[in-house]
Amino acid sequence: PARERRTTAEKICRELEVHTRLEEDLFYPAVRTLDDPKLREMVDESLREHAQIKEQVAGLRAEPKNEELDVHLTGIEQWVQHHVGEEEKEMFPRVEELMPEERRAEIASRMQARKRSRRAAPKGAKKAASAKRTRKPAARATRGRARGARTKSAAPRKARHPKAAPGGGAPRAPPP
């Protein structure tokens, strides 16, 4: 059960990373082009909330004790609920008023395509994947023999998680 909880927590973290990256790369820049002061303020606030959510995710990943998972997950859940509530009640209705439906559909389509293609992977993931592809086959074979030459059917090694941001500590509650 502890391993399952950790796996579920990691899935939540990955989904949040993808979601925030899509919003930051595609949705928010499109909203800024509307040049609406109220929307600009909402985007700025949303970006601050994303930073808090990312900090919570880093704290969760850095927490080695399964007993603390619930505390971190609860903090993340509160931030996400707050963020989504504001977007749904305030930002999205305003965007619907000011942005043509065709443009909204185009943005939604681009976000879905990018999510499917996994180009919304966390920053640094592309770099790591690229580095793996550029290694020489001989180097990989040598490393394999040094580790005990695993076969294709062998289970992959457990992924290492990035270090938490400084001051990861206990989750902070979202603003009132």
C-alpha positions in Angstrom: 0.0 0.0 0.0 2.8 2.5 0.8 4.4 2.0 -2.7 1.0 2.4 -4.3 0.4 5.6 -2.5 3.8 6.9 -3.6 3.0 5.9 -7.2 -0.3 7.6 -7.1 1.2 10.7 -5.6 3.8 10.8 -8.4 1.1 10.4 -11.1 -0.7 13.4 -9.5 2.5 15.4 -9.7 3.1 14.5 -13.3 -0.4 15.5 -14.3 -0.1 18.8 -12.5 3.2 19.5 -14.2 1.7 18.8 -17.6 -1.4 21.0 -16.9 0.6 23.9 -15.6 3.1 23.7 -18.5 0.2 23.7 -21.0 -1.4 26.7 -19.4 1.8 28.6 -19.1 3.0 27.8 -22.7 -0.2 28.1 -24.6 -3.3 29.4 -22.8 -1.9 32.3 -20.7 0.0 33.8 -23.6 -3.1 33.7 -25.7 -5.1 35.4 -23.0 -2.5 38.1 -22.6 -2.9 39.0 -26.3 -6.5 40.1 -25.5 -4.8 43.1 -23.8 -7.5 43.2 -21.0 -6.2 44.6 -17.7 -8.5 42.4 -15.6 -7.4 39.2 -17.5 -3.8 40.3 -17.3 -4.2 40.5 -13.5 -5.8 37.1 -13.4 -3.0 35.5 -15.4 -0.4 37.0 -13.1 -2.3 35.6 -10.1 -2.6 32.2 -11.8 1.1 32.2 -12.4 1.8 32.9 -8.8 -0.6 30.0 -7.9 1.3 27.7 -10.3 4.5 28.6 -8.5 2.9 27.6 -5.2 1.6 24.3 -6.6 5.0 23.6 -8.1 6.6 24.2 -4.7 4.1 21.8 -3.1 4.9 19.2 -5.7 8.6 19.5 -5.0 7.9 19.2 -1.3 5.9 16.0 -1.9 8.6 14.5 -4.1 11.3 15.3 -1.5 9.3 13.8 1.4 10.8 10.3 2.0 8.2 9.4 4.7 4.9 7.9 3.5 3.2 9.2 6.6 3.7 12.8 5.3 2.2 12.1 1.9 -1.3 12.9 3.1 -0.2 16.3 4.5 1.4 17.2 1.2 -1.4 15.9 -0.9 -3.9 17.8 1.1 -1.9 21.0 0.6 -1.7 20.4 -3.1 -5.4 19.6 -3.3 -6.3 22.9 -1.5 -4.2 25.0 -3.9 -5.5 23.2 -7.0 -9.1 23.6 -5.9 -8.5 27.3 -5.2 -6.8 27.8 -8.6 -9.4 25.9 -10.6 -12.3 27.7 -8.8 -10.9 31.1 -9.7 -10.3 30.1 -13.3 -13.8 28.6 -13.8 -15.6 31.4 -12.0 -13.7 34.4 -13.2 -11.1 33.9 -15.9 -12.9 31.5 -18.3 -16.2 33.5 -18.5 -14.2 36.7 -19.2 -12.1 34.9 -21.9 -15.4 33.6 -23.5 -16.6 37.2 -23.7 -13.5 38.6 -25.3 -11.9 35.8 -27.3 -13.6 34.5 -30.5 -14.9 30.9 -30.3 -12.6 29.8 -33.2 -9.5 31.1 -31.3 -10.6 29.3 -28.1 -11.1 26.1 -30.1 -7.7 26.4 -31.7 -6.0 26.9 -28.3 -7.9 23.9 -26.9 -6.9 21.8 -29.9 -3.2 22.8 -29.6 -3.2 22.0 -25.8 -4.8 18.6 -26.5 -2.3 17.7 -29.2 0.6 18.8 -27.2 -0.6 16.8 -24.2 -1.0 13.7 -26.4 2.4 14.1 -28.0 3.9 14.4 -24.5 5.7 17.7 -25.5 4.3 19.0 -22.2 6.9 16.9 -20.4 8.5 18.7 -17.4 11.3 21.0 -18.2 14.6 19.2 -18.4 12.9 15.9 -19.5 13.6 16.6 -23.2 17.2 17.4 -22.5 17.6 14.1 -20.5 15.9 12.1 -23.3 18.0 13.8 -25.9 21.2 13.0 -24.0 20.2 9.3 -23.8 19.7 9.2 -27.5 23.0 10.7 -28.3 25.1 8.3 -26.3 27.2 5.8 -28.3 25.8 2.3 -28.4 29.1 0.9 -27.2 28.9 3.0 -24.1 25.4 1.6 -23.3 26.6 -1.9 -23.9 29.5 -1.4 -21.6 27.3 0.0 -18.9 24.9 -2.9 -19.2 27.7 -5.4 -18.7 29.0 -3.5 -15.7 25.6 -3.6 -14.1 25.0 -7.3 -14.8 23.6 -7.1 -18.4 19.8 -6.8 -17.9 17.6 -8.4 -20.5 14.7 -6.6 -22.2 12.3 -8.4 -19.9 14.0 -7.1 -16.8 12.0 -4.5 -14.8 13.2 -1.0 -15.2 15.1 0.7 -12.4 13.1 3.0 -10.1 13.1 6.5 -11.4 14.8 9.1 -9.3 12.9 12.2 -8.4 14.3 15.7 -8.7 15.3 17.4 -5.5 12.8 19.7 -3.8 13.1 23.4 -4.0 14.8 25.1 -1.1 12.5 25.4 1.9 10.3 22.5 0.7 9.0 21.9 4.2 5.3 21.5 5.1 2.7 22.7 2.7 1.3 26.2 3.0 -2.4 26.8 2.8 -3.8 28.6 -0.2 -4.8 32.3 0.3 -8.3 32.9 1.7 
